[in-house]
Amino acid sequence: MGWVPSQWLPGGTPDPLIARRAAVGRQASRLDGPLKVAGKARFAAEVAVERLTYATLVHSPVARGRITHLDTSAAESAPGVNLVLTYRNMPRIESPALISLSDFSAVGNSALPILQDAEIRYNGQVVALVVAETQEQADHAASLLVIGYAPTKPTTRFQDAQAEARTPESLLVERNHVSVGRAERELARAAHRVDNHYRTPWQNHSAIELHALTVIWDGEDSLTVHDATQMIAPSAVVLAKLFGLKKDQVRVLSPFVGGGFGGKGLWDHQIVAIAAARLLGRPLRLMLTREGVYRIIGGRSPTEQRVAIGADGDGRFTALIHSGHSVMPTYGACPEPFTLGSRALYRAGSFEMLQHHVDLDVVPNTFMRAPGEAIGSFALESAVDELAHEMGIDPIDLRLRNEPERHPISGAPFSQHARRQAFTDGAKRFGWERRQREPGARREGEWRLGLGCATGSFPYARMPGASARITLRRDGAAVVACSAQEMGMGTATVQTQHAADRLGLPVSAVVFKLGDSALPAAPMAGGSSQTASVAGAIIAAAAKLTGELVRLAGNDSPIAGLRAGEVHLVDGGVGAIGDAARHEEYRSILARAGREEITVTATGSPPLEMLKYAMHSTSAIFCELRVSDATGEIRVDRLLGSFDCGTILNPQTAASQFKGGMIMGLGLALTEETLFDERSGRIMNPSLADYHIPVHLDVPEIEVMWTGIPDPRSPLGARGIGEIGITGVAAAVANAVFNATGRRVRELPITLDKLL
């Protein structure tokens, strides 16, 4: 794609709304806010359905083995029980294809059989589902099942399995092994070097809304699923295939999701619940317990990473090595690609990147906010800080000395890149000049004070296949529809702002419909890609609408004789570009044509800009904290995030996204760790009482800022912001801990026992 002329690609001419936006870029409260405050927003487990039944899952207590005895009689005869589903009476169903970036209808998180046989592959695997008239009756009956197991020795120890690790050819869509120059040789020759290992733990998804679905069959050939999912249209396609239906016979609705972060895809619980509802012939609701989420919904893989950096006397990187191990069972989909972010951050004379996959008998890990980048940046940015300290160079200065002008490995030009500005603006706002070079130099009583910084990169993505429908009515109002996802990030609000500007209407005249697979299809909400993907579809639909309106206008219109490329949608109508006098309102065009409304549907252009340009959102994270001499306790006093992410479409919703990511980064740095019993393969802290996420008292003052420089290659000039907020936070905290104490912690989370 590097040889293709820029003008042939999407963004060859920058989106005109970059220059003439009105609603876009303005602060606006979420449109769904009043519904949620009033309790009128219905989530998947809150849909009112007559004759509803309730289900409970039963999980395996062993990691490997086979069911040798199964007695369901007591459960089946318990009060209110309608069905006990096991491998004996589960319909024969294939597992869904694993999530793929080349096939967007492939959305499975596990390739293991789903209740199809007596084999046990991991501790927590679903072995039965009990359906009853009430949740309490289902829970009680589940406790009456008698199941015997013949366990076999599982592979559950990360260190033991490393010797048999696999080396995949690719990580998502990137080549796994990247070798430029002779990095090991250059490292050995370097005037200055660091070479260390960093470890990060298992982590679990802990969204406030538990995974849930309400299933309604209308006979044998019509399925409606209210699901807490990040992938509405793709799920409908897969469910139709699994249950032998046509695509239009399956409808998935998910207008509101209480947090996803990569975990709310297609898992075993949806398949068994839908199968049970079909067998029973009644609506069914299944909501996982918190323990159930931890046991069958994968999280972030543990990693062991080596980062080595060599530099010359001026601090220019001569070698950058990032390698190591993560867990990815052969039946999983997420490689936890911790080396990907390192490829775009720094210029170096040589590179060596390589990742290995450890195969364990565990629930398959999955995508979790900034998968790979969040933990990869901890290792890389800790190493950069170590090198800066060894060389006596300010950590920001060392980073900026190695700032790339093009993508360091591919050589592709950046579409827009202002991380240097993000760093300098952030350092000034934060007061970086107060940082003392020598660790432990600042004290207040028992507290040692420290400042740290780090950076991160997350790739821009615009998914192919996103579609949108625009219906323009004679009264001048418009309805824009797309099966996009609202998970709390303000999708409906921002796309309403966008559509209003694109159509030349006030925000009050636009309605944005989403959350329903019956609407034009949108790809899954992931990879910080949804906003750009849906925006691209609306751009295509608006262009198609423009052509239709020019045709309808006819010869009696002020715009008669103009072609679609010579007009734009502005001021509630169609106007000639560069001639404000030639303009006609929508209502006039539709009235003369005898139309009450006009409807168009279009699919966004292929995202070829991603293949020609290096497109990345970047962060500069600053942390100020204190560490107690007496207890080792860490108190974070301030966090500041300075971001370069293109156009900020809505400052209010964007600030919320950035801050949410940074809070999640605090959890990554200081509290979150899944305690995994390597003897049994069981997760030992499957509750929010034992799995510690940051609470209000853990979260300091957080300030966010951004360059706001549009990316000329993307719709609206915007890039993703949902995942860059977490990227770099853990390293900034670790580097501040070192500045406060002189102790370098290379294993997350940074708990007080590592500092005493």
C-alpha positions in Angstrom: 0.0 0.0 0.0 3.0 2.3 0.4 3.0 2.8 -3.4 -0.6 3.7 -3.7 -1.2 7.4 -4.2 -2.7 9.0 -1.1 -5.6 10.6 -2.9 -6.9 7.1 -3.9 -7.3 6.1 -0.2 -9.9 7.0 2.4 -8.8 10.3 3.9 -7.1 11.3 0.7 -9.0 14.5 1.2 -9.3 15.2 4.9 -12.9 14.9 6.2 -14.5 18.3 5.7 -16.0 18.2 9.1 -12.6 18.6 10.6 -12.8 22.2 9.5 -16.5 23.0 9.8 -17.8 21.0 12.7 -20.3 22.5 15.0 -21.7 19.9 17.5 -18.6 17.7 17.2 -15.9 18.9 19.7 -18.4 20.5 22.0 -19.0 19.3 25.6 -22.3 17.4 25.7 -23.9 15.2 28.4 -24.7 11.6 27.6 -28.1 11.2 26.0 -28.7 8.0 27.9 -28.0 9.7 31.2 -31.6 10.5 32.1 -32.8 7.0 31.2 -30.1 5.5 33.5 -30.8 7.9 36.4 -34.5 7.2 36.2 -34.0 3.5 36.1 -35.6 3.2 32.7 -32.5 1.8 30.8 -33.1 -2.0 30.6 -30.1 -4.2 30.8 -30.0 -7.8 29.6 -31.1 -9.2 33.0 -33.9 -6.6 33.4 -36.1 -7.3 30.4 -39.7 -8.1 31.5 -40.9 -11.4 30.0 -43.9 -13.6 30.8 -43.4 -17.2 31.9 -39.7 -16.5 32.5 -37.5 -19.3 34.0 -34.2 -18.9 35.7 -30.9 -20.8 35.3 -27.8 -21.7 37.3 -24.5 -23.1 36.1 -22.6 -25.9 37.7 -18.8 -25.8 37.3 -16.1 -28.5 37.4 -13.9 -28.5 40.6 -11.1 -30.3 38.7 -8.8 -29.0 36.0 -8.3 -32.2 34.0 -10.1 -35.4 34.0 -13.4 -37.0 33.1 -16.9 -37.2 34.6 -17.3 -40.8 35.8 -20.6 -40.5 37.7 -23.5 -38.2 37.1 -26.8 -38.4 39.2 -29.3 -35.7 38.4 -32.4 -37.3 40.0 -32.4 -35.2 43.2 -32.0 -32.0 41.3 -34.7 -32.9 38.8 -37.2 -33.7 41.5 -36.5 -30.6 43.5 -39.3 -28.0 43.8 -39.7 -25.8 40.7 -37.1 -27.5 38.5 -37.9 -27.5 34.8 -34.7 -28.9 33.3 -31.2 -30.2 34.1 -28.9 -29.9 31.1 -25.7 -32.0 31.0 -23.6 -33.5 28.3 -26.1 -36.3 28.1 -29.0 -34.2 26.8 -27.3 -31.2 25.4 -28.0 -30.8 21.7 -25.1 -31.5 19.4 -23.6 -28.1 18.7 -20.2 -27.1 17.3 -18.1 -24.5 19.1 -18.1 -21.1 17.5 -15.1 -20.1 15.4 -12.5 -18.2 17.5 -12.3 -14.4 17.3 -10.5 -13.3 14.1 -9.4 -10.0 12.6 -9.9 -11.5 9.2 -13.4 -12.9 9.7 -15.6 -10.6 11.7 -18.3 -13.2 12.0 -15.9 -15.3 14.1 -16.5 -14.2 17.7 -15.8 -17.3 19.9 -13.4 -17.1 22.8 -12.9 -20.8 23.2 -12.7 -23.7 20.8 -13.5 -26.3 23.4 -16.6 -28.4 23.1 -19.5 -26.8 25.0 -21.2 -29.5 27.2 -20.7 -32.1 24.5 -18.9 -34.9 26.4 -17.6 -36.0 29.8 -14.1 -34.6 29.4 -12.9 -31.8 31.7 -10.4 -29.3 30.3 -10.1 -26.7 33.0 -11.3 -25.9 36.5 -14.5 -24.0 36.2 -15.7 -25.6 33.0 -19.5 -25.7 32.8 -20.7 -29.3 33.5 -24.4 -28.6 34.0 -27.2 -26.0 33.8 -30.3 -26.1 36.0 -33.5 -24.3 35.1 -36.3 -23.6 37.5 -39.2 -21.3 38.2 -37.2 -19.0 40.5 -33.5 -18.2 40.8 -33.5 -19.6 44.4 -35.0 -22.9 43.2 -32.4 -23.2 40.5 -29.5 -22.4 42.9 -30.8 -25.0 45.4 -31.3 -27.7 42.8 -27.8 -27.1 41.4 -26.4 -28.0 44.8 -28.2 -31.4 44.7 -26.3 -32.7 41.6 -24.0 -35.6 42.4 -21.0 -35.7 40.0 -18.0 -37.9 40.3 -14.7 -37.2 38.6 -11.6 -39.1 37.6 -9.0 -36.4 37.7 -5.7 -36.5 35.8 -2.7 -34.4 36.3 -3.2 -30.9 34.7 -0.6 -28.5 33.4 -1.1 -25.4 35.5 2.3 -24.1 36.4 3.5 -21.3 34.3 7.2 -21.8 35.0 7.0 -25.6 34.3 5.2 -25.2 31.0 7.6 -22.6 29.6 10.0 -25.3 28.3 7.2 -26.5 26.0 6.1 -23.1 24.9 4.9 -22.5 21.3 6.2 -19.8 19.1 3.3 -18.5 16.9 3.9 -17.0 13.4 1.8 -14.0 14.1 0.3 -11.9 16.9 -3.2 -10.9 15.8 -2.4 -9.4 12.3 1.3 -8.7 13.0 4.3 -10.9 12.4 5.5 -12.3 15.8 9.2 -12.4 15.3 10.7 -9.1 14.2 14.4 -8.8 13.8 16.1 -5.7 12.5 19.9 -5.6 12.6 21.7 -7.7 15.2 20.2 -6.5 18.4 22.0 -8.8 20.8 25.4 -7.9 19.3 24.5 -4.2 19.5 23.4 -4.6 23.1 26.7 -6.1 24.1 28.6 -3.3 22.4 26.4 -0.5 23.8 28.0 2.2 26.0 25.0 1.9 28.3 22.5 -0.9 28.7 19.7 -2.3 30.8 18.6 -6.0 30.6 15.9 -7.2 33.0 12.8 -9.4 33.4 9.4 -8.1 34.3 6.4 -10.1 35.5 2.7 -9.4 35.4 0.0 -11.6 37.0 -3.3 -13.1 35.9 -6.2 -10.6 36.0 -9.9 -11.0 35.8 -12.7 -9.0 34.2 -14.7 -7.3 36.9 -17.3 -5.2 35.0 -20.1 -3.9 37.3 -22.8 -5.6 35.2 -22.4 -9.3 35.5 -22.6 -11.4 32.3 -26.3 -12.1 31.6 -28.8 -12.9 28.9 -32.5 -13.3 28.5 -33.5 -15.8 25.8 -36.8 -16.0 24.0 -37.7 -18.6 21.4 -40.8 -18.2 19.3 -41.3 -21.8 18.2 -38.2 -23.5 16.8 -37.2 -21.0 14.2 -37.2 -17.6 15.8 -34.7 -16.6 18.5 -34.4 -13.3 20.4 -31.5 -12.8 22.8 -31.1 -9.9 25.1 -27.4 -10.2 25.9 -24.7 -8.3 27.7 -22.4 -8.4 24.7 -19.8 -6.3 22.9 -20.6 -8.0 19.5 -24.2 -7.6 18.6 -24.4 -8.3 14.8 -21.6 -10.8 14.8 -23.2 -12.8 17.6 -26.5 -12.9 15.7 -24.7 -14.4 12.7 -22.9 -17.0 14.8 -26.0 -18.0 16.8 -27.9 -18.5 13.6 -25.2 -20.9 12.3 -24.9 -22.8 15.6 -28.7 -23.4 16.0 -29.5 -24.0 12.3 -31.4 -20.8 11.6 -31.3 -18.2 8.9 -29.7 -14.9 9.8 -33.0 -13.0 9.9 -34.4 -15.5 12.3 -32.0 -14.4 15.1 -32.2 -11.0 16.8 -29.7 -9.9 19.4 -30.4 -6.8 21.5 -27.9 -5.1 23.7 -28.7 -1.4 23.9 -27.0 -1.0 27.3 -24.0 -2.8 28.7 -22.5 -2.1 32.1 -18.9 -2.4 31.1 -17.2 -4.8 28.7 -13.5 -4.1 28.4 -13.0 -7.1 26.1 -14.7 -9.7 28.2 -18.3 -9.6 27.0 -18.0 -11.7 23.9 -19.5 -15.1 23.1 -18.8 -17.7 25.8 -20.2 -21.0 26.9 -23.0 -19.6 29.1 -24.8 -18.1 26.2 -24.8 -21.3 24.2 -26.0 -23.6 27.0 -28.7 -21.0 28.0 -30.1 -20.7 24.5 -30.0 -24.5 24.0 -31.9 -25.0 27.3 -34.5 -22.4 26.5 -35.2 -24.2 23.2 -35.5 -27.6 24.9 -37.8 -26.1 27.5 -39.9 -24.0 25.2 -40.0 -21.1 27.6 -38.1 -17.8 28.1 -35.0 -18.2 30.2 -32.7 -15.9 32.1 -29.1 -16.6 33.1 -27.0 -14.2 35.0 -23.6 -15.4 36.1 -22.5 -15.0 39.7 -19.3 -13.0 40.3 -17.5 -16.3 40.9 -19.0 -17.7 37.7 -17.6 -14.8 35.8 -14.1 -15.4 37.1 -14.3 -19.2 36.5 -15.6 -19.2 32.8 -14.8 -15.7 31.5 -11.1 -15.4 30.7 -9.0 -12.4 31.7 -5.5 -11.0 31.2 -2.8 -13.6 30.8 0.3 -13.6 33.1 3.5 -12.7 31.4 7.2 -12.9 31.9 9.0 -10.3 29.7 12.5 -9.5 29.0 13.3 -5.9 28.0 16.9 -5.0 27.1 17.9 -1.5 25.8 21.4 -0.5 24.6 22.3 3.2 24.1 25.3 5.2 23.0 26.8 8.0 25.0 24.2 10.5 23.8 21.3 8.3 24.9 20.4 7.2 21.3 19.0 3.6 21.4 21.3 1.2 19.5 19.3 -1.9 20.5 15.8 -2.6 21.7 14.9 -6.2 22.7 11.4 -7.2 23.9 10.6 -10.9 24.3 9.0 -13.3 26.7 6.1 -15.6 27.5 2.3 -15.3 27.9 -0.4 -17.9 28.3 -2.5 -18.8 25.4 -4.0 -22.3 25.3 -4.4 -23.9 21.9 -8.2 -23.5 22.3 -7.9 -19.7 23.1 -8.0 -16.6 20.9 -6.1 -13.9 22.6 -2.3 -13.9 22.3 -1.8 -11.1 24.9 0.6 -9.3 22.4 2.8 -7.4 24.8 5.5 -6.7 22.2 3.2 -4.9 19.7 3.2 -1.5 21.5 7.0 -1.5 21.7 7.3 -1.6 17.9 6.0 1.9 17.4 7.4 3.9 20.4 11.1 4.4 19.8 13.7 4.8 17.1 16.6 2.3 17.6 19.5 1.0 15.6 18.3 -2.6 15.9 15.3 -4.5 17.1 14.5 -8.0 18.3 10.8 -8.8 19.2 9.6 -12.3 19.9 6.8 -13.8 22.0 6.1 -17.4 23.1 2.8 -19.0 24.2 2.5 -21.2 27.3 -0.2 -23.8 27.0 -2.0 -24.4 30.3 -5.2 -26.2 31.3 -7.0 -23.1 32.3 -10.0 -21.0 31.2 -8.8 -19.3 28.0 -7.6 -15.8 28.5 -9.2 -13.1 26.5 -8.9 -9.5 25.5 -8.8 -7.0 28.4 -8.5 -3.3 28.0 -5.4 -2.6 25.9 -4.5 -6.3 25.6 -0.8 -6.6 25.4 -0.1 -2.9 25.4 -1.1 -2.3 29.0 1.4 -4.8 30.4 3.9 -4.5 27.6 4.3 -0.8 28.3 4.9 -1.6 32.0 8.0 -3.6 31.1 9.3 -1.3 28.3 8.7 2.0 30.1 10.2 0.7 33.4 13.3 -0.3 31.4 13.5 3.2 29.8 13.3 4.8 33.2 16.1 2.5 34.5 18.3 3.4 31.6 17.6 7.1 32.2 18.6 6.8 35.8 21.8 4.9 34.9 22.8 7.6 32.4 21.8 10.5 34.6 19.4 11.8 31.9 15.9 13.1 32.6 13.4 10.3 31.7 11.4 12.6 29.5 14.5 13.9 27.7 15.7 10.3 27.0 12.4 9.4 25.5 12.3 12.5 23.3 15.8 11.9 22.1 14.5 8.6 20.6 11.3 9.9 19.3 10.7 8.4 15.8 9.8 10.4 12.7 8.3 7.4 11.0 7.3 4.0 12.2 10.5 2.6 13.6 10.2 -0.9 12.0 7.9 -0.6 9.0 9.1 2.8 7.9 5.5 3.9 7.2 4.8 7.6 7.7 2.8 8.6 10.7 -0.6 10.0 9.7 -0.3 12.4 12.6 2.1 12.2 15.5 2.4 14.7 18.3 3.6 12.7 21.3 6.4 15.1 21.8 3.9 17.9 22.3 1.8 15.7 24.6 4.9 15.1 26.7 6.0 18.7 26.9 2.5 20.1 27.6 1.9 17.4 30.2 5.2 18.0 31.9 4.5 21.7 32.2 1.0 21.2 33.6 2.2 18.5 36.0 5.1 20.4 37.3 7.7 17.9 36.3 10.5 20.3 37.2 9.8 19.5 40.9 11.1 16.0 40.4 14.4 15.2 42.2 16.9 13.2 40.2 18.1 11.2 43.2 15.6 8.7 44.6 14.4 9.3 48.1 15.4 13.0 48.1 11.9 14.2 49.0 10.3 13.4 52.4 7.4 14.4 54.5 7.6 12.7 57.9 7.3 9.0 57.4 6.4 9.4 53.7 8.9 9.3 50.8 7.7 11.3 47.8 8.3 10.5 44.2 7.4 11.5 40.6 7.3 9.2 37.6 6.3 9.2 34.0 5.8 6.8 31.2 4.3 6.7 27.7 2.3 4.3 25.6 0.9 3.7 22.1 -2.3 2.0 20.9 -3.0 1.4 17.2 -5.9 3.1 15.4 -8.4 0.7 14.0 -11.4 1.1 11.7 -13.1 -2.2 11.1 -14.4 -3.1 7.6 -18.1 -3.8 7.1 -19.7 -1.2 9.3 -23.0 0.0 7.9 -25.5 2.7 8.8 -28.9 3.8 7.7 -30.1 7.4 7.5 -33.8 8.2 7.3 -34.5 11.9 6.6 -38.1 13.0 7.2 -40.0 15.9 5.6 -40.2 17.7 8.9 -36.4 18.1 8.8 -35.6 15.4 11.4 -33.3 12.4 10.8 -33.0 8.9 12.3 -29.6 7.3 12.0 -29.5 3.6 12.8 -26.6 1.1 13.3 -26.2 -2.0 15.5 -23.5 -0.3 17.4 -22.8 -0.8 21.1 -23.3 1.5 24.2 -21.1 0.2 27.0 -20.8 3.5 28.8 -18.5 5.4 26.5 -21.2 7.6 25.0 -21.6 6.1 21.5 -25.1 7.4 21.0 -24.2 10.9 22.2 -21.1 11.3 20.0 -22.6 9.7 16.9 -25.7 12.0 17.3 -23.3 15.0 17.4 -21.5 13.6 14.4 -24.7 12.9 12.4 -26.0 16.4 13.2 -22.9 18.0 11.8 -22.8 15.7 8.8 -26.4 16.4 7.9 -26.4 20.1 8.7 -29.0 19.7 11.4 -29.2 20.6 15.1 -28.5 17.8 17.6 -32.2 18.0 18.7 -33.3 16.9 15.2 -31.3 13.7 15.2 -32.1 10.4 16.8 -29.4 7.6 16.8 -30.7 4.1 17.1 -28.3 1.3 18.2 -28.0 -2.0 20.1 -30.1 -4.2 17.9 -28.8 -6.8 15.3 -31.9 -6.0 13.2 -30.3 -2.6 12.4 -27.5 -2.3 9.8 -24.5 -4.2 11.0 -21.6 -2.8 13.0 -18.5 -4.8 14.0 -17.8 -5.7 17.5 -17.0 -2.9 19.9 -13.3 -3.5 20.6 -9.9 -2.3 19.9 -11.0 1.4 20.4 -12.4 1.0 16.9 -16.1 1.5 17.1 -16.3 5.3 16.9 -14.2 5.5 13.7 -15.9 2.5 12.2 -19.4 3.8 12.7 -18.4 7.3 11.7 -17.0 5.9 8.4 -20.4 4.2 7.8 -22.3 7.4 8.5 -20.0 9.3 6.1 -20.8 6.7 3.3 -24.6 6.9 4.1 -24.5 10.7 4.0 -22.7 10.7 0.7 -25.3 8.3 -0.7 -28.1 10.5 0.7 -26.6 13.6 -0.9 -26.8 11.9 -4.4 -30.4 10.9 -3.8 -31.4 14.4 -2.7 -29.7 16.0 -5.7 -31.7 13.6 -7.9 -34.9 14.3 -6.1 -34.4 18.1 -6.2 -35.0 18.2 -10.0 -34.9 21.1 -12.4 -37.0 23.5 -10.3 -34.5 23.6 -7.4 -31.8 26.3 -6.6 -29.3 23.4 -6.8 -30.5 22.2 -10.2 -27.6 21.3 -12.5 -25.2 20.6 -9.6 -23.6 17.2 -9.1 -23.3 15.4 -5.7 -19.7 16.4 -5.5 -20.5 20.0 -5.9 -22.9 20.3 -2.9 -22.9 19.6 0.8 -25.5 19.1 3.5 -25.7 22.2 5.5 -28.2 24.4 7.3 -31.0 21.8 7.1 -30.7 21.2 3.4 -28.5 20.9 0.4 -26.2 23.8 -0.7 -23.7 24.5 -3.3 -20.1 24.4 -2.1 -18.8 28.0 -2.2 -22.2 29.6 -3.1 -24.5 30.1 -0.1 -27.2 31.5 -2.3 -27.8 28.1 -4.0 -29.4 26.2 -1.2 -32.7 24.3 -0.6 -34.0 22.8 2.6 -34.7 19.1 2.9 -38.4 19.7 3.6 -38.8 21.6 0.4 -37.0 19.0 -1.7 -39.1 16.2 -0.2 -42.4 18.1 -0.5 -41.9 18.8 -4.2 -41.0 15.2 -4.7 -44.1 14.0 -2.8 -42.1 12.1 -0.3 -42.6 11.9 3.4 -39.1 10.6 3.9 -36.0 9.2 2.2 -33.9 6.3 3.5 -30.4 5.2 2.4 -28.1 2.5 3.8 -24.4 2.3 3.1 -21.3 0.6 4.2 -18.1 2.4 5.1 -15.1 2.3 2.8 -12.4 -0.3 3.3 -10.0 1.0 6.0 -7.0 1.2 3.6 -5.6 4.1 5.4 -4.4 1.6 8.1 -2.3 -0.2 5.6 -0.4 2.8 4.2 0.1 4.9 7.4 1.3 4.3 10.9 -1.8 5.4 13.0 -1.5 5.4 16.7 -3.0 7.1 19.8 -0.3 7.9 22.3 -0.1 8.9 25.9 2.2 10.7 28.3 1.3 9.6 31.9 2.6 11.4 35.0 2.3 10.2 38.6 3.0 11.7 42.0 2.9 9.4 45.0 4.1 8.8 48.5 5.4 5.6 50.2 5.3 5.0 53.9 8.6 4.1 55.6 6.6 2.4 58.4 4.1 0.2 56.4 5.3 0.3 52.7 1.8 1.6 51.8 1.6 3.5 48.5 -0.7 6.5 48.2 -1.0 8.0 44.8 -1.6 11.7 45.1 -1.9 12.8 41.5 -2.2 11.4 38.0 -2.1 13.4 34.8 -2.6 12.0 31.4 -1.6 13.9 28.3 -2.9 12.3 25.1 -2.4 12.7 21.3 -5.5 11.0 19.9 -6.6 13.2 17.0 -9.8 15.2 17.3 -11.6 14.9 20.6 -15.3 14.6 19.6 -16.8 15.3 23.0 -14.6 16.6 25.8 -16.9 15.4 28.5 -17.3 11.8 27.4 -13.6 11.7 26.3 -12.4 12.8 29.8 -14.5 10.1 31.3 -13.0 7.5 29.0 -9.4 8.6 29.7 -10.0 8.7 33.5 -11.6 5.3 33.5 -8.7 3.8 31.7 -6.2 5.5 34.1 -8.1 4.2 37.1 -8.0 0.7 35.6 -4.2 1.3 35.2 -4.0 2.0 38.9 -5.6 -1.4 39.5 -3.1 -3.0 37.2 -0.2 -1.3 39.0 -1.2 -1.7 42.7 -4.1 -4.1 43.5 -5.3 -6.4 40.8 -4.1 -10.0 40.9 -5.9 -13.3 40.3 -4.7 -15.8 42.9 -4.3 -19.1 41.0 -3.9 -22.3 42.8 -1.4 -24.2 40.6 -2.2 -27.5 42.4 -5.8 -27.5 41.3 -6.0 -24.9 38.6 -8.7 -23.1 40.6 -9.1 -19.3 41.0 -8.9 -18.6 44.7 -10.2 -15.0 44.9 -13.3 -15.0 42.7 -15.1 -12.0 44.4 -14.7 -8.3 44.7 -14.0 -8.9 48.4 -10.8 -10.7 47.5 -10.0 -9.5 44.0 -9.1 -5.9 44.7 -10.0 -3.2 42.2 -9.4 0.5 43.1 -12.2 2.1 45.2 -12.9 5.8 45.7 -10.3 6.2 48.4 -7.6 4.6 46.2 -8.2 7.1 43.3 -6.4 10.5 43.5 -7.1 13.7 41.6 -6.9 12.8 37.9 -6.3 15.4 35.3 -6.5 14.8 31.5 -5.5 16.9 28.6 -4.9 16.4 24.9 -3.3 17.9 21.9 -6.5 17.9 19.9 -4.6 17.8 16.6 -6.8 16.1 13.9 -5.6 13.1 12.1 -6.2 13.9 8.4 -6.5 10.2 7.5 -9.4 9.2 9.8 -13.1 10.0 9.9 -13.6 13.3 11.8 -9.9 13.4 12.4 -10.4 11.1 15.4 -8.5 8.0 16.7 -9.5 5.7 19.5 -9.3 6.7 23.1 -10.9 3.8 25.1 -7.6 1.9 25.6 -4.8 4.4 25.5 -5.8 5.7 29.0 -4.6 2.5 30.7 -1.4 2.2 28.6 1.6 3.6 30.5 -0.1 4.0 33.9 1.5 1.0 35.6 5.0 2.0 34.5 4.4 5.6 35.6 3.4 4.4 39.1 6.4 2.0 39.2 8.8 4.7 38.1 7.4 7.1 40.8 7.9 4.4 43.4 11.5 4.1 42.4 11.9 7.9 42.5 10.5 7.9 46.0 12.3 4.9 47.5 15.2 3.8 45.2 13.6 0.4 45.0 12.9 -0.9 41.5 9.8 -3.2 41.4 9.6 -5.3 38.3 6.6 -7.5 39.2 3.0 -6.3 39.4 1.1 -5.5 41.4 3.3 -3.3 43.5 2.2 -4.3 47.0 3.7 -3.2 50.3 5.5 -6.5 50.9 7.7 -5.6 47.9 8.7 -2.3 49.4 9.3 -3.2 53.1 
